[in-house]
């Protein structure tokens, strides 16, 4: 078992999400930064969809009760094993009784912890991802225990990865959304020729951008949305739906983020800047 001594700000179990239930109003959920999660699962030779911990801004303190191997990726969160620094994107051997802690946030916003074989929490609708209206809770709490398989001997094909860090990237690659053609030349200029800063309203459901552009006043029928859908409100506010975002919406869907852009945005926090680039 992995015992959560301190849960951190917002630590969750995530995999690559649950699919096939959007028509029933169930969001995809899953890792906000799927790029980083897949990389560390690759290091441990796990299935790419194996469940990991997603750690937001302030990390947990974790006690491993059995021997295994782990890898950390995503944000730089000053991780230590038994008070000794450990690096991102390296296979790390842990023994029963070892304690993993996280310190100062150095860069990025979300860190990921993978374990050999993945965390064995319950499957709900085909996924282990926590989401409050589907699972019993939406984040981990102090004292909780997560099951995993003991691994005494693992000889990885690759012990470390050199990952091109996108933690400093500002460009969000997008494609045209269903209502893109309703944008005027002025609106397009405002979208693509200026930087936007992340508003305080940002979480797993959606990111809002601080600066506004000219809004779209016309009403539309409520329509399907996806993670990465960029909505433009009548007031000119831009809302980017994320992994726990609503499955339908009544605002024009002007842009759609690529999978990589969702991962880039997931590593941004309040005040960070981003720019849109049409693919």
matplotlib code that plots the C-alpha trace (Angstrom):
import matplotlib.pyplot as plt

x = [0.0, 0.9, -0.1, -0.9, 0.7, -0.1, -2.3, -1.0, -3.1, -5.0, -3.7, -5.7, -5.5, -5.8, -5.3, -6.1, -9.7, -13.1, -14.6, -18.0, -20.1, -20.1, -23.7, -24.6, -22.9, -19.8, -16.6, -13.5, -11.4, -7.9, -4.5, -4.5, -0.9, -1.1, 2.2, 4.2, 2.1, 2.7, 6.4, 6.9, 4.7, 6.9, 10.0, 8.4, 7.3, 3.7, 0.6, 0.4, -3.0, -1.8, -3.1, -0.7, -0.9, -1.6, -0.1, -1.1, 1.2, 1.8, 2.9, 2.0, 4.1, 3.9, 4.9, 5.7, 4.8, 6.2, 9.2, 8.6, 9.9, 8.6, 9.1, 8.2, 7.4, 5.8, 6.3, 9.5, 8.4, 11.7, 11.0, 13.0, 13.1, 14.1, 15.3, 17.6, 16.8, 15.4, 15.1, 12.2, 12.1, 14.3, 13.5, 13.7, 13.9, 12.0, 11.9, 9.2, 9.3, 10.7, 9.1, 8.6, 8.1, 7.7, 8.9, 9.1, 7.4, 10.2, 8.5, 5.2, 2.1, 1.2, 3.6, 3.0, 4.0, 3.9, 4.5, 5.5, 2.3, 0.1, -2.1, -4.8, -7.6, -11.2, -12.3, -15.4, -16.9, -13.6, -11.3, -9.6, -9.7, -11.3, -14.3, -16.7, -20.0, -18.8, -16.4, -16.8, -14.4, -12.5, -9.1, -7.0, -7.0, -4.6, -4.4, -5.7, -4.0, -3.7, -3.0, -0.1, 1.8, 5.1, 8.1, 11.4, 13.4, 13.0, 15.6, 14.3, 15.3, 15.8, 16.5, 16.1, 14.6, 15.7, 12.4, 12.1, 10.5, 7.5, 7.1, 8.2, 6.2, 3.6, 2.2, -1.1, -1.6, -5.3, -7.6, -10.7, -13.8, -17.3, -18.2, -14.8, -16.2, -18.5, -15.5, -14.8, -11.4, -11.0, -11.8, -9.3, -6.6, -7.3, -7.2, -3.9, -1.8, -1.8, -0.8, -3.4, -2.7, -4.2, -7.0, -7.4, -10.4, -8.5, -8.9, -9.5, -12.8, -11.7, -9.2, -10.4, -8.2, -7.9, -8.0, -11.2, -11.8, -14.9, -17.7, -20.2, -23.8, -25.8, -27.3, -26.8, -28.2, -26.4, -23.9, -21.3, -17.9, -14.6, -11.5, -9.6, -12.7, -12.3, -15.6, -16.2, -18.8, -21.0, -18.9, -15.7, -14.4, -12.4, -13.0, -11.0, -12.6, -10.2, -10.4, -13.2, -15.1, -18.8, -19.8, -22.2, -22.3, -24.2, -21.3, -19.6, -16.8, -14.3, -11.1, -10.0, -6.7, -4.5, -3.7, -0.2, -1.6, -3.9, -0.7, 1.0, -1.9, -2.2, 1.2, 0.2, -0.9, -2.4, -0.6, 1.3, 0.9, -0.2, -0.7, -2.9, -1.4, -3.6, -2.4]
y = [0.0, 3.6, 5.6, 9.3, 11.0, 14.5, 14.8, 18.2, 20.8, 18.7, 15.2, 12.8, 9.4, 9.7, 7.5, 8.4, 8.9, 7.3, 7.3, 6.5, 8.4, 12.0, 11.6, 10.8, 13.9, 12.1, 14.0, 12.3, 13.2, 11.7, 13.3, 17.0, 16.7, 13.3, 13.9, 13.7, 10.8, 8.7, 9.4, 8.1, 5.1, 4.4, 4.4, 1.9, -0.2, 0.2, 0.4, 4.0, 4.2, 2.9, 5.0, 7.6, 10.4, 13.9, 16.4, 20.1, 22.9, 21.6, 18.0, 15.2, 13.2, 9.5, 6.3, 3.2, 0.1, -2.4, -2.3, -1.1, 1.3, 4.8, 7.7, 11.3, 13.7, 17.0, 20.0, 20.4, 20.1, 19.5, 15.8, 13.9, 10.3, 9.9, 13.5, 12.9, 14.7, 12.7, 13.7, 13.7, 11.1, 8.6, 5.1, 5.2, 2.1, 2.4, 0.0, -0.6, 2.3, 4.9, 8.3, 10.5, 14.2, 17.2, 20.8, 24.1, 24.4, 25.3, 25.2, 24.1, 23.4, 19.7, 16.8, 13.1, 10.0, 6.6, 3.3, -0.1, -1.7, 1.3, 2.1, -0.5, 1.6, 0.7, 1.0, 3.0, 3.1, 1.7, 4.3, 4.8, 8.6, 10.5, 12.7, 13.7, 12.9, 9.4, 8.3, 8.7, 11.6, 13.9, 14.0, 12.1, 12.9, 12.4, 8.8, 7.2, 4.1, 3.2, -0.4, -1.3, -4.5, -5.3, -5.3, -6.5, -6.7, -4.6, -4.1, -1.3, -1.1, 2.7, 4.1, 7.7, 9.9, 13.3, 15.0, 18.2, 20.3, 22.3, 23.9, 27.2, 26.9, 29.6, 28.6, 26.7, 24.9, 25.0, 24.0, 25.8, 25.1, 24.6, 28.3, 29.7, 31.1, 33.4, 35.4, 38.8, 39.9, 42.0, 39.1, 36.9, 39.6, 39.8, 36.0, 35.4, 38.5, 39.0, 37.1, 36.1, 35.6, 32.8, 34.0, 33.0, 30.9, 27.8, 24.2, 20.7, 21.8, 24.9, 27.6, 31.2, 33.9, 37.3, 39.5, 39.7, 40.1, 41.2, 38.8, 37.0, 38.1, 35.6, 32.7, 29.1, 25.7, 23.9, 21.7, 19.0, 20.1, 18.3, 18.8, 21.6, 23.4, 27.2, 29.0, 32.7, 34.3, 37.3, 39.5, 38.5, 36.1, 33.0, 29.8, 26.7, 23.4, 20.9, 17.2, 17.5, 20.1, 20.0, 17.9, 20.4, 24.2, 27.1, 29.4, 29.5, 26.9, 29.0, 26.9, 23.4, 22.8, 19.9, 17.1, 18.6, 22.1, 20.7, 19.3, 22.7, 24.6, 22.1, 23.3, 26.9, 28.8, 32.1, 35.0, 32.8, 33.8, 31.8, 32.5, 30.7, 29.4, 28.0, 24.6]
z = [0.0, -0.5, 2.6, 2.2, 5.2, 3.8, 0.8, -0.6, -2.2, -4.7, -5.4, -7.4, -9.1, -12.9, -15.9, -19.6, -18.8, -19.3, -22.8, -24.3, -21.7, -23.0, -24.2, -20.6, -19.3, -17.9, -18.6, -19.9, -16.8, -16.8, -16.6, -17.4, -18.8, -20.5, -22.2, -18.9, -17.5, -20.6, -20.5, -16.9, -17.5, -20.5, -18.3, -16.0, -19.0, -17.8, -20.1, -21.2, -19.4, -16.1, -13.2, -11.7, -9.1, -10.4, -8.0, -8.2, -7.0, -3.5, -3.2, -0.8, 1.6, 0.8, 2.6, 0.6, 2.5, 0.0, -2.4, -5.9, -8.6, -9.4, -11.8, -11.5, -14.4, -15.3, -13.0, -11.0, -7.4, -5.5, -4.9, -2.2, -1.2, 2.4, 2.3, -0.7, -4.0, -6.9, -10.5, -12.9, -15.7, -14.0, -12.7, -8.9, -6.7, -3.4, -0.4, 2.2, 4.7, 2.2, 2.3, -0.8, -0.3, -2.4, -1.7, -3.5, -6.9, -9.2, -12.6, -14.1, -12.1, -12.1, -11.3, -11.9, -10.0, -11.7, -10.0, -11.5, -12.6, -11.9, -8.9, -8.4, -7.2, -8.3, -11.9, -12.4, -15.9, -17.2, -15.6, -12.2, -12.6, -9.7, -10.5, -7.8, -9.5, -10.6, -7.9, -4.2, -4.0, -6.3, -4.5, -2.0, 1.8, 4.7, 5.9, 2.8, 1.4, -2.3, -3.4, -5.7, -6.6, -4.9, -7.3, -6.0, -9.2, -12.3, -15.0, -17.2, -20.8, -20.3, -16.8, -17.6, -20.4, -21.7, -22.2, -24.2, -21.5, -22.5, -19.1, -20.5, -23.7, -24.3, -27.6, -27.7, -31.0, -32.0, -34.9, -36.0, -33.8, -35.2, -34.8, -36.0, -39.2, -37.2, -36.0, -37.6, -38.9, -35.8, -33.5, -35.3, -34.9, -31.2, -30.8, -32.7, -32.3, -28.5, -25.4, -22.8, -19.1, -17.0, -14.8, -11.2, -12.3, -13.4, -12.4, -13.8, -15.3, -17.2, -17.6, -18.0, -19.6, -18.1, -21.2, -23.2, -27.0, -28.8, -27.9, -30.0, -29.2, -31.2, -29.3, -30.3, -29.4, -26.6, -28.4, -27.6, -26.2, -25.6, -23.5, -25.2, -26.6, -26.5, -25.9, -26.4, -24.2, -25.2, -22.9, -24.7, -22.1, -23.4, -21.5, -22.3, -21.1, -19.6, -18.6, -16.1, -18.2, -19.1, -22.0, -23.6, -23.7, -25.2, -26.1, -29.5, -29.8, -31.7, -31.3, -30.3, -28.5, -29.7, -27.2, -26.7, -26.2, -23.4, -21.7, -22.1, -20.7, -17.8, -16.6, -16.4, -13.3, -12.4, -14.3, -16.8, -20.4, -23.5, -27.2, -29.7, -33.0, -35.7, -36.9]

ax = plt.figure().add_subplot(projection="3d")
ax.plot(x, y, z, "-o")
ax.set_aspect("equal")
plt.show()
